[in-house]
């Protein structure tokens, strides 16, 4: 048995001794509690005026003795005991009530939230004599609001209910119900959460985008949760009661991950992970994870790793369960240092090395830009929200085979191709990483070298997916990022892509309102007006471009 958990102030030394003796006894595996142990619990509870409880392992060994107050009992941290979507905790809780009150809502919440094997209460009369054992267990497949079943009470002198058989049957049912056989083995199952203080429409749109990000990261979304609050809770983002409901829902639906749409600070990640015992990440971490999966070039990998480390560094105080998607490879233990200190030191050292490597990359890019400037070739940069169709457009214009996929951030490493217009005008056209709402500042900093490529563009082609119901917000996000990068003075041509997916009447209205060139990047003939417009724009820019080049050369 471990130490007694609870407040021992006010107890006599003889009472503490009796509590210690309780912890040395065993419970028959098939019984909730033995009659003798139950009577001793009630007697000590009546004498102290407090609820007394036991955490019992399946073998019958008592793991901990709990000492509560007159109206409640607290259960300690149980992280060391196994927990998985298709498993129970491996512990049952048996405690007293000082009257004949049966299981309370707090008892049932603890049962569901902690996924205990059983929750049992021994009721008693004023003289300390036991009355009945009331108990409940998790019920697989039940309504998430009440994922448990309260069983008929049993007398203390006959507490045998074949506990072990009942628990094994429950776990077999959990394993059968929890997982969709269509999912690939090892697929993460996530619950997506948004706690918002503004408008509901914007929050729903943002949560929809979070779901697309989860799909891009090969995460299965099992449910979404929206909560509106006047003010975000500084500790849990949402209220503690709502968080308990969320944890029960996640566990009941077999979620292995909770993803918040809002950025969480280090203390919030730790508090939520402690409370839910489920891996917790936020929108920024998810985007970083996607980038780490999709980075192919050495430069891209350096940039992503730098962004991850800068994000992780202030969060290294959090639990491994909260950071396990991002902290692989960092850590260790050495003489005279704690693991946390080593993690921080190694992260800072690695950040310095990455920044040095990216400085070299930036110098190489500067050389390449100067060489292009000497050749006086105009540069057109394709920009736009992620998954707007930028890479597909580049492939059609230049007849190349840049990787394109109907997922967010399919393109991470920039690509450049030469394009020759019919009037013998040659340009360099580049594809860039897609923008996204609230682009993480860590990524903005890490991708500085890539984003600086945009500074040398003579013309932007802003690709807009007008079939997306959120295209107006996406346009604003792109324009905001350009302004933050001081690039809003470069001429822009708006390209309204995926026109084939829009109703003809609405299409004409959008073209008139947004003032762009309508295309379908998959339909090469539809690109002719765009090609002609780009050629005219480049011809107009050429004199200014040559003058600028002469100034750089002399």
Buried (B, 14 or more C-beta within 10 A) or exposed (E): BEEBBBEBEEBEEEBEEBBEEBBEBEBBBBBBBBBEBBBBBBBBBBBBEBBBBBBBBBEBBBBBBBBBEEEEBBBEEBEEBEBBBBBBBBBBBBBBBBEEEBBBEEBBBBBBBBBBBBBBBBBBEEEBEBBBBBBBBBBBEEEBEEBBEBBEBBEBEEBEBEBBEBBEEBBEBBBEBBBEEEEEEEBBBBBBBBBBEEEEEBBBBBBBBBBBBBEBBBBBBBBBBBBEEEEBBEBBBBBEEBBBBBBBBBBBBBBBBBBBBBBBEBEBBBBBBBBBBBBBBBBBBBBBBBBBEBBEEEBBBBBBBBBBBBBBBEBBEBBEBBBEBBBEEBBEEEEEEEEEEBBBEBBEEBBEEBBEBBEEBBEEBEEEBEEBBEEBBBBBBBBBBBBBBBBBBBBBBBEBEBBBEEBBBBBBBBBBBEBEBEEEBEBBBBBBBBBBBBBBBBBBBBBBBBBBBBEBBBBBBBBBBBBBEBBBBBBEBBBBBBEEBEBEEBEBBBBBBBBBEBEEEEBEEBBEEBEBBBBBBBEEEBBEEBBEBBBEBBEEBBEEBEEBBEEEEE
